[in-house]
Amino acid sequence: MPEGHTLRRLADDVDAAFAGHRVRVGSPQGRFEAEAALLDGSVLQGAESAGKHLFVDLDGDHIVHVHLGLIGSFDVTTGAADLPAPVGQVRLRLAAPYPDGTWAYADLRGATRCALITPERRDEVIAGLGPDPLRADADPDVAWQRIRRSDRSIGDLLMDQAVLAGVGNVYRAEVLFRHRIHPLRPGRTLRRGQFAAIWQDLVELMAEGVRTGRIDTVRPEHTPEAMGRLPRKDDHGGEVYVYRRTGQPCFVCGASVRTDVLKARNSFWCPRCQPVFRSRAVQ
């Protein structure tokens, strides 16, 4: 499932391509046909993301709410010489002619959700999410208050969109490695300073993901160039410490990276850099 930085980039792309333009709105697949007919010819006001949700604002307080889910995509193209026929199951198409005779268009396929909602409903959806490290209005203390009282593992809590919005499996694994925290450590055992450091790291890492379109989490001294190793090849792109590196040596200590299922998702960690947490009473 795309992580929060992907949705922020998508919102920026939609905004850059269509904001201020009167758009053609269609549903070649037919599942959004009635809503598209209502929106056709509207001026697109802008787009924003919150966690893994995308909101596209059009005239008349109409908002298209999109959640890509596991396989969804929303492909934005600008500078096209003409408007091509849709390919595949396109639920929503936005299109706008530019003054220079070229076209911008965006095709949504495979999304879990594509719905026409009101601004009030948009606010309700955002209110149900935890703070998003990519949003200027995020309050990390909201997440901290939930984490500090929870017996659930920090690996589970970081993936709960009601606790922290936009963090997915890659950022979860990587930020815990960077702070030497085992994914099964109970949330209530974290110190305030540890969470503050995790939050600030997510703010910076995810913002970098927005800029580059890939997830890079290794520090300069552990890059392929610094270590004389081959670049990582993975469909998520970027250089990472533990994500999908099961059985491979840790860049920091050389121990074999481990994986196990945590709440139906694979979790990755280094057993030496991220030791199992033991309370002071046990120690």
Secondary structure in CASP SS format (residue, H / E / C, confidence):
PFRMAT SS
TARGET T0000
AUTHOR 0000-0000-0000
METHOD secondary structure of the structure
MODEL  1
M C 1.00
P C 1.00
E C 1.00
G H 1.00
H H 1.00
T H 1.00
L H 1.00
R H 1.00
R H 1.00
L H 1.00
A H 1.00
D H 1.00
D H 1.00
V H 1.00
D H 1.00
A H 1.00
A H 1.00
F H 1.00
A C 1.00
G C 1.00
H C 1.00
R E 1.00
V C 1.00
R E 1.00
V E 1.00
G E 1.00
S C 1.00
P C 1.00
Q C 1.00
G C 1.00
R C 1.00
F C 1.00
E H 1.00
A H 1.00
E H 1.00
A H 1.00
A H 1.00
L H 1.00
L H 1.00
D C 1.00
G C 1.00
S C 1.00
V E 1.00
L E 1.00
Q E 1.00
G E 1.00
A E 1.00
E E 1.00
S E 1.00
A E 1.00
G C 1.00
K C 1.00
H E 1.00
L E 1.00
F E 1.00
V E 1.00
D E 1.00
L E 1.00
D C 1.00
G C 1.00
D C 1.00
H E 1.00
I E 1.00
V E 1.00
H E 1.00
V E 1.00
H E 1.00
L C 1.00
G C 1.00
L C 1.00
I C 1.00
G C 1.00
S E 1.00
F E 1.00
D E 1.00
V E 1.00
T E 1.00
T E 1.00
G E 1.00
A E 1.00
A C 1.00
D C 1.00
L C 1.00
P C 1.00
A C 1.00
P C 1.00
V C 1.00
G C 1.00
Q C 1.00
V E 1.00
R E 1.00
L E 1.00
R E 1.00
L E 1.00
A E 1.00
A E 1.00
P E 1.00
Y C 1.00
P C 1.00
D C 1.00
G C 1.00
T C 1.00
W E 1.00
A E 1.00
Y E 1.00
A E 1.00
D E 1.00
L E 1.00
R E 1.00
G C 1.00
A C 1.00
T C 1.00
R E 1.00
C E 1.00
A E 1.00
L E 1.00
I E 1.00
T C 1.00
P H 1.00
E H 1.00
R H 1.00
R H 1.00
D H 1.00
E H 1.00
V H 1.00
I H 1.00
A H 1.00
G C 1.00
L C 1.00
G C 1.00
P C 1.00
D C 1.00
P C 1.00
L C 1.00
R C 1.00
A C 1.00
D C 1.00
A C 1.00
D C 1.00
P H 1.00
D H 1.00
V H 1.00
A H 1.00
W H 1.00
Q H 1.00
R H 1.00
I H 1.00
R C 1.00
R C 1.00
S C 1.00
D C 1.00
R C 1.00
S E 1.00
I H 1.00
G H 1.00
D H 1.00
L H 1.00
L H 1.00
M H 1.00
D C 1.00
Q C 1.00
A C 1.00
V C 1.00
L C 1.00
A C 1.00
G C 1.00
V C 1.00
G C 1.00
N H 1.00
V H 1.00
Y H 1.00
R H 1.00
A H 1.00
E H 1.00
V H 1.00
L H 1.00
F H 1.00
R H 1.00
H C 1.00
R C 1.00
I C 1.00
H C 1.00
P C 1.00
L C 1.00
R C 1.00
P E 1.00
G H 1.00
R H 1.00
T H 1.00
L C 1.00
R C 1.00
R H 1.00
G H 1.00
Q H 1.00
F H 1.00
A H 1.00
A H 1.00
I H 1.00
W H 1.00
Q H 1.00
D H 1.00
L H 1.00
V H 1.00
E H 1.00
L H 1.00
M H 1.00
A H 1.00
E H 1.00
G H 1.00
V H 1.00
R H 1.00
T H 1.00
G C 1.00
R C 1.00
I C 1.00
D C 1.00
T C 1.00
V C 1.00
R C 1.00
P H 1.00
E H 1.00
H H 1.00
T C 1.00
P H 1.00
E H 1.00
A H 1.00
M H 1.00
G C 1.00
R C 1.00
L C 1.00
P C 1.00
R C 1.00
K C 1.00
D C 1.00
D C 1.00
H C 1.00
G C 1.00
G C 1.00
E C 1.00
V C 1.00
Y C 1.00
V C 1.00
Y C 1.00
R C 1.00
R C 1.00
T C 1.00
G C 1.00
Q C 1.00
P E 1.00
C C 1.00
F C 1.00
V C 1.00
C C 1.00
G C 1.00
A C 1.00
S E 1.00
V C 1.00
R E 1.00
T E 1.00
D E 1.00
V E 1.00
L E 1.00
K C 1.00
A C 1.00
R E 1.00
N E 1.00
S E 1.00
F E 1.00
W E 1.00
C C 1.00
P C 1.00
R C 1.00
C C 1.00
Q C 1.00
P C 1.00
V C 1.00
F C 1.00
R C 1.00
S C 1.00
R C 1.00
A C 1.00
V C 1.00
Q C 1.00
END
